[in-house]
Amino acid sequence: MGSTSGFVIRWINFFTMILALLVVGFGFWMSTHNDECRRSLTIPVIALGGVIFLISLVGFLGAWKNISCLLWTYLIMLFVVLVAIMVFTVLAFIITNTGTGHVVPGARYKEYRLQDYSSWFVKQLNDTEKWTHLRSCLVKSDDCNNLSKRYKTLKQYKLAELTPMESGCCCPPAECGYPALNASYFDLSYHPVSTNIDCKLYKNARSVKCYDCDSCKAGVAQYMKTEWRVVAIFNVILFVILSFVYFVGCCARRNAGGSDAKGRGR
């Protein structure tokens, strides 16, 4: 079992080192991308790749040279990663446990309300600096203005399954009662039938729309919730895999420790 575990650890970490280099390379590619929003993710991506590479290198060398202290270091680092994954996953499930869409009469898409989401999401989205950055990304994406190109008629628009951000950022809330002239333009001459502040914030201007509305923030919250859920599920799978690697690593370290003891005995 000892030699087998060392062999398995060597090859697992060899492949993860290659994976880490690919992640770092992807991070550098993102840094040269013109999209400011993607560029903001560069440092986390490169850092993740660097951490994976460092841990894998320590594990690979420890198993290859059968060095007990390196394997101890590898196991400690891997244990920290396992704890971090577990904590993040639990928090992710807790944070994403609230918030859901509300049916819009006469339409297939749903609307979202900021107060339905966790206080953490609300706090992050109400942070002026963070929202200013997110808002600029939403404006640059030009998704709102493309709605009228995708849905040529009002019937198509009503039957469209808009994404949470499209329904929240591109349109005024349905409760405002503004008639839609097309998928990207509403008749604002009508007095809103709702006291919702979003009704006054919405404008047809390309750079305004409903980007400052709570409904837009709610749409982003729903998007983040979905993404976090996917990441959380992925983390559960990753946790199981890394737990197996950790177990094999323990066997390899025990074998290395036994080899060291035999060497000293001679």
NORZIZI-V927669 format. One record per backbone hydrogen bond with DSSP energy under -0.5 kcal/mol. CO is the residue of the C=O (numbers start at 1). NH is the residue of the N-H. If there is no record, write none. Layout:
co: {CO	CO}
nh: {NH	NH}
This chain:
co: {1	2	3	4	5	6	7	8	9	10	11	12	13	14	15	16	17	18	19	20	21	22	23	24	25	26	27	28	29	30	34	35	36	38	39	41	42	43	44	45	46	47	48	49	50	51	52	53	54	55	56	57	58	59	60	61	62	62	66	67	68	69	70	71	72	73	74	75	76	77	78	79	80	81	82	83	84	85	86	87	88	89	90	91	92	94	95	95	102	103	104	109	111	113	114	118	119	120	121	122	123	124	126	127	128	129	130	131	132	133	134	135	136	137	138	138	139	142	143	144	146	146	147	150	151	153	154	155	156	157	158	160	163	164	165	166	169	173	174	176	179	179	182	185	185	186	187	196	197	197	198	205	205	208	209	210	213	214	215	216	217	218	219	220	221	222	223	224	225	226	227	228	229	230	231	232	233	234	235	236	237	238	239	240	241	242	243	244	245	246	247	248	249	250	251	252	253	254	255	256	257	258	259	260	261	262}
nh: {5	6	7	8	9	10	11	12	13	14	15	16	17	18	19	20	21	22	23	24	25	26	27	28	29	30	31	32	32	33	36	39	40	41	42	45	46	47	48	49	50	51	52	53	54	55	56	57	58	59	60	61	62	63	64	65	66	67	68	71	72	73	74	75	76	77	78	79	80	81	82	83	84	85	86	87	88	89	90	91	92	93	94	95	96	97	98	118	111	105	107	104	102	116	117	122	123	124	125	126	127	127	128	131	132	133	134	135	136	137	138	139	140	141	142	143	142	146	147	147	149	150	151	152	183	157	158	159	160	160	108	162	167	168	169	170	210	176	177	193	181	187	185	181	182	188	190	199	200	201	202	208	209	211	203	213	217	218	219	220	221	222	223	224	225	226	227	228	229	230	231	232	233	234	235	236	237	238	239	240	241	242	243	244	245	246	247	248	249	250	251	252	253	254	255	256	257	258	259	260	261	262	263	264	265	266}
